[in-house]
Amino acid sequence: MSRSGTIVAGILAASIWGHSLEIKNLSQAVDVAGKQRMYTQRMLKDYAMIGMKNTFGNPTEDLHTIMRNFEDHLISLMAFNQEKATADSLQKVMNLWRPIKKELASPPSKAQAASMQEKLEALLKQANEAVGLFAKQTGKVSGEIINISGRQRMLSQRMASLYMLKVWGVNDPKFKKKMDDAMTLFSTSLDKLMAAKMSTPEIQSLLKQAKNSFLFFQIMNRSSSKFIPSLIYKKSNDILKSMDTATGLYAAQEH
């Protein structure tokens, strides 16, 4: 499909899901594309919560909202982008998304949970490629800082979703390494952001809030007991809120 055909198809899809977001510049595109990575992991977190029949935070409603946002933002990114490699990458995201969207519409199954994790991880990797290409388009160091800050949002949900699967009783030996890797990347990225010139006092305060919430995950990961899902859900969203605000502040510096 041509780029124009892709955009027309996207506009038709947007009419079903609602109004698409208008992206005005590359820094905002990096922020929005970065949020897509987070959405893949938040969908998995909600999937596990629904599967465990835990209604804290209303995961069923949240899943529907995040699915709608993911598609809406993807269409907006396709419409904004003018660069071929990025267009190709975004189309790959759409191709992966369509079958996942159908599966997420069915009731969660513990037997399918590990498979869903792998599919959403593949979507995450493709979305990560797209945000990297948008960051490259900016041609600035700031694009990379916005990228790293935005990735912290994803890691907050990745840590939570992997732990939710553990609590649910989905025992995949690969999950422990994935959790350890996510926590290491979150910690090193936080250090990098705290040392960045773009980190204003307001951003530094948000980074400290995220660091305090992250301590919970460090304690949780070392403990042999299982923490209650509602606590994991809340702490991951506390980090998400701090990092989402920080990422928006980084992006605003480029306006």
TIZA-559952 format. One record per residue (C-alpha): residue number from 1; chain; z negated, x negated, y. Coordinates in Angstrom, 1 decimal. Example, Ala and Ser with C-alpha at 12.3 -4.5 7.8 and 13.67 -1.06 7.14 Angstrom:
BEGIN
+-----+-------+--------+--------+--------+
:  nr : kette :     pz :     px :     py :
+-----+-------+--------+--------+--------+
:   1 :     A :   -7.8 :  -12.3 :   -4.5 :
:   2 :     A :   -7.1 :  -13.7 :   -1.1 :
+-----+-------+--------+--------+--------+
//
This chain:
BEGIN
+-----+-------+--------+--------+--------+
:  nr : kette :     pz :     px :     py :
+-----+-------+--------+--------+--------+
:   1 :     A :    0.0 :    0.0 :    0.0 :
:   2 :     A :    0.8 :   -1.3 :    3.5 :
:   3 :     A :   -1.9 :   -1.9 :    6.0 :
:   4 :     A :   -0.8 :    1.2 :    8.0 :
:   5 :     A :   -0.8 :    3.3 :    4.8 :
:   6 :     A :   -4.2 :    2.0 :    4.0 :
:   7 :     A :   -5.5 :    3.1 :    7.4 :
:   8 :     A :   -3.9 :    6.5 :    7.1 :
:   9 :     A :   -5.6 :    7.0 :    3.7 :
:  10 :     A :   -8.8 :    5.8 :    5.3 :
:  11 :     A :   -8.6 :    8.3 :    8.1 :
:  12 :     A :   -8.0 :   11.1 :    5.6 :
:  13 :     A :  -11.0 :   10.0 :    3.7 :
:  14 :     A :  -13.1 :    9.9 :    6.9 :
:  15 :     A :  -12.2 :   13.5 :    7.6 :
:  16 :     A :  -14.0 :   14.4 :    4.3 :
:  17 :     A :  -17.0 :   12.1 :    4.9 :
:  18 :     A :  -17.4 :   12.6 :    8.6 :
:  19 :     A :  -16.5 :   10.7 :   11.8 :
:  20 :     A :  -15.8 :    7.0 :   11.4 :
:  21 :     A :  -17.6 :    4.3 :   13.4 :
:  22 :     A :  -15.7 :    2.7 :   16.3 :
:  23 :     A :  -15.9 :   -1.1 :   16.1 :
:  24 :     A :  -15.3 :   -2.7 :   19.5 :
:  25 :     A :  -15.4 :   -6.5 :   18.9 :
:  26 :     A :  -15.6 :   -9.2 :   16.2 :
:  27 :     A :  -19.4 :   -9.7 :   16.6 :
:  28 :     A :  -19.9 :   -6.1 :   15.9 :
:  29 :     A :  -17.5 :   -6.3 :   13.0 :
:  30 :     A :  -19.6 :   -9.1 :   11.4 :
:  31 :     A :  -22.7 :   -7.0 :   11.9 :
:  32 :     A :  -21.1 :   -3.9 :   10.3 :
:  33 :     A :  -19.4 :   -5.8 :    7.5 :
:  34 :     A :  -22.7 :   -7.6 :    6.8 :
:  35 :     A :  -24.5 :   -4.2 :    6.5 :
:  36 :     A :  -22.0 :   -3.3 :    3.7 :
:  37 :     A :  -23.6 :   -6.0 :    1.5 :
:  38 :     A :  -27.0 :   -4.4 :    2.1 :
:  39 :     A :  -25.7 :   -1.0 :    1.2 :
:  40 :     A :  -24.6 :   -2.1 :   -2.3 :
:  41 :     A :  -28.2 :   -3.2 :   -3.1 :
:  42 :     A :  -29.8 :   -0.2 :   -1.5 :
:  43 :     A :  -27.7 :    2.1 :   -3.6 :
:  44 :     A :  -29.0 :    0.3 :   -6.7 :
:  45 :     A :  -32.6 :    0.7 :   -5.5 :
:  46 :     A :  -32.1 :    4.4 :   -4.9 :
:  47 :     A :  -30.4 :    4.7 :   -8.3 :
:  48 :     A :  -33.4 :    3.2 :  -10.0 :
:  49 :     A :  -35.9 :    5.3 :   -8.1 :
:  50 :     A :  -34.0 :    8.5 :   -9.0 :
:  51 :     A :  -33.8 :    7.4 :  -12.6 :
:  52 :     A :  -37.6 :    6.9 :  -12.6 :
:  53 :     A :  -38.0 :   10.4 :  -11.0 :
:  54 :     A :  -39.9 :    8.8 :   -8.1 :
:  55 :     A :  -39.2 :   10.8 :   -5.0 :
:  56 :     A :  -40.9 :    8.4 :   -2.4 :
:  57 :     A :  -38.6 :    8.0 :    0.6 :
:  58 :     A :  -36.3 :   10.7 :   -0.8 :
:  59 :     A :  -34.0 :    8.4 :   -2.7 :
:  60 :     A :  -31.5 :   11.2 :   -3.6 :
:  61 :     A :  -30.8 :   12.0 :    0.0 :
:  62 :     A :  -30.8 :    8.3 :    0.9 :
:  63 :     A :  -28.3 :    7.5 :   -1.8 :
:  64 :     A :  -25.9 :   10.2 :   -0.5 :
:  65 :     A :  -26.3 :    8.9 :    3.1 :
:  66 :     A :  -25.7 :    5.3 :    2.1 :
:  67 :     A :  -22.7 :    6.2 :    0.1 :
:  68 :     A :  -21.2 :    8.1 :    3.0 :
:  69 :     A :  -22.1 :    5.2 :    5.4 :
:  70 :     A :  -20.5 :    2.6 :    3.1 :
:  71 :     A :  -17.2 :    4.4 :    3.0 :
:  72 :     A :  -17.2 :    5.3 :    6.6 :
:  73 :     A :  -17.9 :    1.7 :    7.7 :
:  74 :     A :  -15.3 :    0.4 :    5.3 :
:  75 :     A :  -12.6 :    2.6 :    6.9 :
:  76 :     A :  -13.8 :    1.5 :   10.3 :
:  77 :     A :  -13.5 :   -2.1 :    9.4 :
:  78 :     A :  -10.0 :   -1.6 :    8.0 :
:  79 :     A :   -8.9 :    0.1 :   11.2 :
:  80 :     A :  -10.4 :   -2.6 :   13.5 :
:  81 :     A :   -9.1 :   -5.6 :   11.6 :
:  82 :     A :   -5.8 :   -7.3 :   12.5 :
:  83 :     A :   -5.9 :  -10.3 :   10.1 :
:  84 :     A :   -4.1 :  -10.2 :    6.8 :
:  85 :     A :   -6.6 :  -12.2 :    4.6 :
:  86 :     A :   -9.4 :   -9.9 :    5.8 :
:  87 :     A :   -7.3 :   -6.8 :    5.3 :
:  88 :     A :   -6.6 :   -7.9 :    1.7 :
:  89 :     A :  -10.3 :   -8.6 :    1.1 :
:  90 :     A :  -11.3 :   -5.1 :    2.5 :
:  91 :     A :   -8.7 :   -3.4 :    0.3 :
:  92 :     A :  -10.3 :   -5.1 :   -2.7 :
:  93 :     A :  -13.7 :   -3.7 :   -1.6 :
:  94 :     A :  -12.1 :   -0.2 :   -1.5 :
:  95 :     A :  -10.6 :   -0.7 :   -5.0 :
:  96 :     A :  -14.0 :   -1.6 :   -6.4 :
:  97 :     A :  -15.8 :    1.1 :   -4.5 :
:  98 :     A :  -13.8 :    4.1 :   -5.8 :
:  99 :     A :  -14.9 :    4.1 :   -9.5 :
: 100 :     A :  -18.5 :    3.2 :   -8.5 :
: 101 :     A :  -18.6 :    6.1 :   -6.1 :
: 102 :     A :  -17.7 :    8.4 :   -9.0 :
: 103 :     A :  -20.4 :    7.0 :  -11.3 :
: 104 :     A :  -23.0 :    7.3 :   -8.6 :
: 105 :     A :  -22.3 :   11.0 :   -8.4 :
: 106 :     A :  -23.6 :   11.4 :  -12.0 :
: 107 :     A :  -27.4 :   11.4 :  -12.8 :
: 108 :     A :  -28.8 :    7.8 :  -13.2 :
: 109 :     A :  -29.1 :    6.6 :  -16.8 :
: 110 :     A :  -31.3 :    3.7 :  -18.0 :
: 111 :     A :  -28.7 :    2.8 :  -20.6 :
: 112 :     A :  -26.1 :    2.4 :  -17.8 :
: 113 :     A :  -28.5 :    0.7 :  -15.3 :
: 114 :     A :  -27.6 :   -2.9 :  -16.2 :
: 115 :     A :  -23.9 :   -2.1 :  -16.0 :
: 116 :     A :  -24.4 :   -0.4 :  -12.6 :
: 117 :     A :  -26.2 :   -3.5 :  -11.4 :
: 118 :     A :  -23.2 :   -5.7 :  -12.4 :
: 119 :     A :  -20.7 :   -3.4 :  -10.8 :
: 120 :     A :  -22.6 :   -3.2 :   -7.5 :
: 121 :     A :  -23.0 :   -7.0 :   -7.6 :
: 122 :     A :  -19.2 :   -7.4 :   -7.9 :
: 123 :     A :  -18.9 :   -5.0 :   -4.9 :
: 124 :     A :  -21.5 :   -7.1 :   -3.1 :
: 125 :     A :  -19.6 :  -10.3 :   -3.7 :
: 126 :     A :  -16.3 :   -8.8 :   -2.5 :
: 127 :     A :  -18.1 :   -7.4 :    0.6 :
: 128 :     A :  -19.6 :  -10.8 :    1.2 :
: 129 :     A :  -16.1 :  -12.4 :    1.2 :
: 130 :     A :  -15.0 :   -9.9 :    3.8 :
: 131 :     A :  -17.9 :  -10.5 :    6.1 :
: 132 :     A :  -17.3 :  -14.3 :    5.8 :
: 133 :     A :  -13.7 :  -13.8 :    6.9 :
: 134 :     A :  -14.8 :  -11.7 :    9.9 :
: 135 :     A :  -17.4 :  -14.4 :   10.8 :
: 136 :     A :  -14.6 :  -17.0 :   10.6 :
: 137 :     A :  -12.4 :  -15.0 :   12.9 :
: 138 :     A :  -15.0 :  -15.3 :   15.6 :
: 139 :     A :  -14.4 :  -19.0 :   15.6 :
: 140 :     A :  -18.0 :  -19.5 :   16.8 :
: 141 :     A :  -21.3 :  -20.7 :   15.4 :
: 142 :     A :  -22.8 :  -17.4 :   16.5 :
: 143 :     A :  -20.6 :  -15.6 :   13.9 :
: 144 :     A :  -22.4 :  -17.5 :   11.2 :
: 145 :     A :  -25.9 :  -16.8 :   12.6 :
: 146 :     A :  -25.0 :  -13.1 :   12.7 :
: 147 :     A :  -23.7 :  -13.4 :    9.1 :
: 148 :     A :  -26.9 :  -15.1 :    7.9 :
: 149 :     A :  -29.2 :  -12.6 :    9.7 :
: 150 :     A :  -27.2 :   -9.7 :    8.3 :
: 151 :     A :  -27.4 :  -11.2 :    4.8 :
: 152 :     A :  -31.2 :  -11.0 :    5.0 :
: 153 :     A :  -30.9 :   -7.2 :    5.1 :
: 154 :     A :  -29.1 :   -7.3 :    1.8 :
: 155 :     A :  -31.6 :   -9.7 :    0.3 :
: 156 :     A :  -34.5 :   -7.3 :    1.1 :
: 157 :     A :  -32.8 :   -4.6 :   -0.9 :
: 158 :     A :  -31.6 :   -6.9 :   -3.6 :
: 159 :     A :  -35.2 :   -8.1 :   -4.3 :
: 160 :     A :  -36.4 :   -4.5 :   -4.3 :
: 161 :     A :  -33.6 :   -3.2 :   -6.6 :
: 162 :     A :  -34.1 :   -5.9 :   -9.2 :
: 163 :     A :  -37.8 :   -5.3 :   -9.2 :
: 164 :     A :  -37.2 :   -1.5 :   -9.5 :
: 165 :     A :  -35.1 :   -2.1 :  -12.6 :
: 166 :     A :  -37.9 :   -4.1 :  -14.1 :
: 167 :     A :  -40.5 :   -1.4 :  -13.4 :
: 168 :     A :  -38.0 :    1.2 :  -14.9 :
: 169 :     A :  -37.9 :   -0.9 :  -18.1 :
: 170 :     A :  -34.4 :   -2.3 :  -17.8 :
: 171 :     A :  -34.9 :   -5.7 :  -19.3 :
: 172 :     A :  -32.0 :   -8.0 :  -18.6 :
: 173 :     A :  -32.8 :  -11.7 :  -19.0 :
: 174 :     A :  -30.4 :  -12.5 :  -16.1 :
: 175 :     A :  -32.5 :  -10.5 :  -13.6 :
: 176 :     A :  -35.3 :  -13.1 :  -13.3 :
: 177 :     A :  -32.9 :  -15.8 :  -12.1 :
: 178 :     A :  -31.2 :  -13.4 :   -9.8 :
: 179 :     A :  -34.6 :  -12.5 :   -8.3 :
: 180 :     A :  -35.6 :  -16.1 :   -7.9 :
: 181 :     A :  -32.3 :  -17.0 :   -6.3 :
: 182 :     A :  -32.5 :  -14.1 :   -3.9 :
: 183 :     A :  -36.0 :  -15.1 :   -2.8 :
: 184 :     A :  -35.1 :  -18.7 :   -2.3 :
: 185 :     A :  -32.1 :  -17.8 :   -0.2 :
: 186 :     A :  -34.2 :  -15.4 :    1.9 :
: 187 :     A :  -36.8 :  -18.1 :    2.5 :
: 188 :     A :  -34.3 :  -20.9 :    3.5 :
: 189 :     A :  -32.2 :  -18.5 :    5.6 :
: 190 :     A :  -35.4 :  -17.4 :    7.5 :
: 191 :     A :  -36.2 :  -21.0 :    8.3 :
: 192 :     A :  -32.6 :  -21.5 :    9.6 :
: 193 :     A :  -32.8 :  -18.4 :   11.8 :
: 194 :     A :  -36.2 :  -19.4 :   13.2 :
: 195 :     A :  -34.7 :  -22.8 :   14.3 :
: 196 :     A :  -31.5 :  -21.3 :   15.8 :
: 197 :     A :  -30.9 :  -21.5 :   19.5 :
: 198 :     A :  -29.8 :  -17.9 :   19.5 :
: 199 :     A :  -33.3 :  -16.7 :   18.4 :
: 200 :     A :  -34.9 :  -15.4 :   21.5 :
: 201 :     A :  -38.7 :  -14.7 :   21.7 :
: 202 :     A :  -37.9 :  -11.0 :   20.8 :
: 203 :     A :  -35.9 :  -12.1 :   17.7 :
: 204 :     A :  -38.6 :  -14.7 :   16.8 :
: 205 :     A :  -41.1 :  -11.9 :   16.7 :
: 206 :     A :  -38.9 :   -9.8 :   14.4 :
: 207 :     A :  -38.4 :  -12.8 :   12.1 :
: 208 :     A :  -42.2 :  -13.3 :   11.9 :
: 209 :     A :  -42.6 :   -9.6 :   10.9 :
: 210 :     A :  -40.0 :  -10.1 :    8.2 :
: 211 :     A :  -41.8 :  -13.2 :    7.0 :
: 212 :     A :  -45.1 :  -11.4 :    6.7 :
: 213 :     A :  -43.5 :   -8.6 :    4.6 :
: 214 :     A :  -41.7 :  -11.2 :    2.5 :
: 215 :     A :  -45.1 :  -12.6 :    1.5 :
: 216 :     A :  -45.6 :   -9.4 :   -0.5 :
: 217 :     A :  -42.5 :  -10.2 :   -2.6 :
: 218 :     A :  -43.7 :  -13.7 :   -3.2 :
: 219 :     A :  -47.0 :  -12.4 :   -4.5 :
: 220 :     A :  -45.3 :   -9.7 :   -6.5 :
: 221 :     A :  -42.9 :  -12.1 :   -8.2 :
: 222 :     A :  -45.8 :  -14.4 :   -9.3 :
: 223 :     A :  -47.9 :  -11.6 :  -10.7 :
: 224 :     A :  -47.8 :  -10.5 :  -14.3 :
: 225 :     A :  -48.7 :   -6.9 :  -13.4 :
: 226 :     A :  -46.1 :   -4.3 :  -12.2 :
: 227 :     A :  -46.4 :   -3.1 :   -8.7 :
: 228 :     A :  -45.9 :    0.6 :   -7.8 :
: 229 :     A :  -42.3 :    1.5 :   -6.8 :
: 230 :     A :  -43.3 :    3.2 :   -3.5 :
: 231 :     A :  -44.9 :    0.0 :   -2.3 :
: 232 :     A :  -41.8 :   -2.1 :   -3.1 :
: 233 :     A :  -39.6 :    0.6 :   -1.4 :
: 234 :     A :  -41.7 :    0.5 :    1.8 :
: 235 :     A :  -42.0 :   -3.3 :    2.1 :
: 236 :     A :  -38.3 :   -3.8 :    1.5 :
: 237 :     A :  -37.5 :   -1.3 :    4.2 :
: 238 :     A :  -39.9 :   -3.0 :    6.6 :
: 239 :     A :  -37.9 :   -6.2 :    6.2 :
: 240 :     A :  -34.7 :   -4.3 :    6.5 :
: 241 :     A :  -35.8 :   -2.7 :    9.7 :
: 242 :     A :  -36.9 :   -6.0 :   11.3 :
: 243 :     A :  -33.7 :   -7.9 :   10.2 :
: 244 :     A :  -31.4 :   -5.0 :   11.2 :
: 245 :     A :  -32.8 :   -5.1 :   14.7 :
: 246 :     A :  -32.6 :   -8.9 :   14.8 :
: 247 :     A :  -29.0 :   -8.9 :   13.7 :
: 248 :     A :  -28.1 :   -6.3 :   16.4 :
: 249 :     A :  -29.7 :   -8.5 :   19.0 :
: 250 :     A :  -27.8 :  -11.6 :   17.8 :
: 251 :     A :  -24.5 :   -9.6 :   17.9 :
: 252 :     A :  -25.4 :   -8.2 :   21.4 :
: 253 :     A :  -25.5 :  -11.8 :   22.8 :
: 254 :     A :  -21.7 :  -12.0 :   22.3 :
: 255 :     A :  -20.8 :   -8.8 :   24.3 :
+-----+-------+--------+--------+--------+
//
